[in-house]
């Protein structure tokens, strides 16, 4: 069994692709973006984020994080991986725009990244894992046997995210979603620790005009080719 790393921009469908591939080949799927969202939710609930300027009480968050456990479990009924914050299922709460607006800021904090990377590396130390995020193929698993970098145009990504949020009852405009994505892209790509970037040995998958079925077929073919090359 190998380690498969998915990286790329927000709302490219990384998690959907990675989850589907993991299910097809019988690997464990880990959504690392959800882990950073859980930390962001923790900070928001604890009143550690200033809403006027977005600054964070890093000292208090560091203290809270030391006693925080973030886990992911497969829901057998839905077939979806769900995120738990200290034992509480927070899958719905971490997908709100309130969290989306601040997750890149929280994720850029060095001590947050250090702790999340530590947990992620522990999860995948034995292989047989499909992990998606921003720095999986560059920082978490630089020696992963298969790396995919996912991208799509900002407009297409915003439309996908907008429809997802509207389906969950969020009162949001397409313009707000696009602005949020562009801000997150900039922060993710320019942060000091583990910035979002394509690993030199990653295969680029632009899914702007691809269906889910086409994506799944391409990824399975890449996986089978990689396994064959390693034998």
C-alpha positions, -999 to 999 in steps of 0.1 A, spaced: 0 0 0 12 35 -8 6 71 4 -15 93 -20 -13 131 -15 -39 155 -29 -31 192 -28 -47 222 -45 -68 253 -42 -101 257 -22 -133 243 -37 -115 223 -64 -133 191 -53 -101 176 -38 -119 160 -9 -146 145 -32 -120 131 -55 -97 118 -28 -126 103 -9 -139 85 -40 -105 71 -49 -99 59 -14 -132 41 -14 -124 25 -48 -90 11 -38 -98 4 -2 -76 30 14 -83 53 44 -92 89 35 -82 119 56 -95 154 50 -68 177 65 -86 208 56 -114 198 79 -88 195 107 -78 232 103 -115 241 101 -120 224 134 -92 244 150 -108 275 135 -142 266 150 -124 260 184 -110 295 182 -143 311 172 -162 293 200 -137 304 225 -138 340 215 -102 341 204 -109 358 170 -114 395 168 -142 401 143 -132 437 136 -96 430 123 -94 391 123 -65 389 147 -63 359 170 -53 354 206 -24 330 197 -14 324 233 -48 312 244 -53 291 212 -19 274 217 -30 265 252 -64 252 240 -48 232 212 -25 213 236 -56 197 251 -76 193 219 -82 160 200 -94 162 164 -104 129 148 -122 117 117 -146 88 114 -164 72 85 -202 74 88 -213 40 76 -248 52 68 -237 82 45 -203 68 35 -188 102 44 -159 110 66 -170 132 95 -148 154 117 -150 154 155 -137 181 179 -131 167 213 -156 140 206 -183 163 192 -194 158 156 -187 193 140 -189 184 104 -218 208 96 -204 236 118 -170 237 101 -184 241 66 -200 275 73 -189 308 58 -180 320 92 -153 293 95 -143 296 58 -137 334 63 -110 327 89 -96 292 84 -67 304 62 -56 328 89 -57 301 116 -41 276 93 -12 300 87 -2 300 124 31 280 127 22 262 159 -12 252 145 5 237 114 31 220 134 5 202 155 -17 193 126 12 180 106 23 159 135 -12 143 138 -14 138 100 20 121 98 10 97 126 -22 88 107 -4 79 75 28 64 88 19 29 76 6 39 41 -27 28 27 -39 64 30 -53 91 7 -49 126 23 -59 159 9 -50 194 19 -26 222 10 8 209 19 5 171 19 29 164 -10 54 191 1 55 190 39 34 162 54 44 134 30 71 147 7 80 111 -2 44 101 -10 44 76 -39 16 94 -57 9 132 -57 -20 151 -74 -22 188 -76 -58 199 -83 -68 233 -98 -97 250 -116 -106 285 -125 -117 308 -96 -151 314 -112 -159 277 -115 -147 270 -80 -168 298 -66 -199 286 -84 -195 251 -70 -190 264 -35 -219 288 -38 -243 260 -48 -230 239 -20 -236 266 6 -270 276 -8 -280 239 -6 -272 240 31 -293 271 37 -265 297 39 -275 332 30 -246 342 7 -239 357 -27 -217 344 -54 -196 376 -52 -190 370 -15 -179 334 -22 -156 344 -50 -140 371 -28 -135 346 0 -118 321 -23 -95 347 -37 -85 358 -2 -79 322 9 -58 315 -22 -36 345 -15 -31 336 22 -26 299 15 0 307 -12 19 334 8 20 321 43 54 316 59 50 280 69 41 253 44 26 275 17 4 260 -9 25 251 -39 27 223 -64 52 196 -56 77 191 -85 67 155 -89 29 160 -87 5 154 -115 -16 185 -123 -53 178 -126 -73 208 -139 -110 198 -134 -125 230 -147 -143 211 -174 -143 176 -161 -172 156 -147 -168 136 -115 -169 104 -136 -140 116 -158 -120 127 -128 -125 93 -111 -115 74 -142 -83 95 -146 -73 91 -110 -78 53 -110 -57 50 -141 -30 71 -125 -31 49 -94 -29 17 -114 0 30 -134 18 41 -103 14 7 -86 26 -10 -117 57 12 -118 65 4 -82 63 -34 -86 
